[in-house]
Amino acid sequence: MNERFMLRALELATLGRGSVSPNPMVGCVIEHEGRIIGEGWHQRYGEAHAERNAVRSLSPEGELLLPDSTLYVTLEPCSHFGKQPPCADLLIEKRVKRVICCNDDPNPLVAGQGFSKLRAAGIEVETGLLADQGRLLNARFFTFMEKQRPYIVLKWAETADGFVAGAGGQPVQISGPLSQRLVHRWRAEEDAIMVGTNTARTDNPRLNVRLVPGRNPTRIVIDKQLALSADLNLFDNTQPTLGYNFIKHETVGQTSYIQLSPDKPFLPQLLTDLFERRIQSVLVEGGTALLQSFINAGLWDEMRVFRSPMLLNGGVKAPVVTGKLANREQIGDDELSIYRP
């Protein structure tokens, strides 16, 4: 097995970021005698999968080489009819010699059946090559399937002295322009973005993608008592918005109000509803109380913290960082730290 071909497949898979959810990102490389003769990736949800795109990329001469070629793919080929026909059937039809894969697909509709189909047809199958990289690439998909909840990213910007807002929650621009641009890229990559009542009221955010090209996420606002003004940007009906509350179920335009029970733990109810809506990832942007509630409940997968050289000398304290430092880098004047549980 040659890792460099799988590394290329993993690289290709990332090109689908922000476009394929709730499907996983998948890349595929077709190799013959040490040379790549075809490659592809899953480009957009509902469209052709990586294996099909890789086969389509072959020249007529390359297609004749498939019975003596190895296909490297980052996730188990699907075995069922969805929006696309099964990729396992395609590989059997094309008489591919060998398939090497990073990860088994945890989706119950696949779950080893793709590999079983290939082996039954006489195709050699090897699994587990660069499996850790494959799981990291599709952490959202694996979390969604295995934990039956969205992948939760907590994000905030704090000053050098540990504040996220001024006195009384007064909004303050803490992070610099490069960090702001990066946050908009993150918004385009996640299914949804969430804020709490106080942040919605004091910041009046739009929670859309403006500084980079990309799709707008679904907006989520926590407004348990429906105390927020209907005039806020969040309720302008320019993108899908979910308002979680204790009062009512109602949909007005693109805004859906979802009633949860005050007698049950709030976050588990919220995440169950998001799972049922097939929202695979959520970027939680504040405020402190909402972020801290996820931290205290242990319901988070990644923490992204910008630290600015600015000093406020008072105001709203930042959440308490937990977990292990996974990465740290400089973004303009800000320091970005990534933590994982």
Secondary structure, DSSP 8 states (H G I E B T S, - for coil): --HHHHHHHHHHHGGGTTTSTTS---EEEEEETTEEEEEEE--STTS--HHHHHHHTS-HHHHHTGGG-EEEEEE----S-SSS--HHHHHHHTT-SEEEEEE---STTTTTHHHHHHHHTT-EEEE-TTHHHHHHHTHHHHHHHHHSS-EEEEEEEE-TTSEEE-GGG-----S-HHHHHHHHHHHHHSSEEEE-HHHHHHH----S--SSS----EEEEE-TT--S-TTSGGGSSSS-EEEEESS--EEETTEEEEE--TTS-HHHHHHHHHHHTT--EEEE---HHHHHHHHHHT--SEEEEEE-S---SSSEE-----SEEEEEEEETTEEEEEEE-
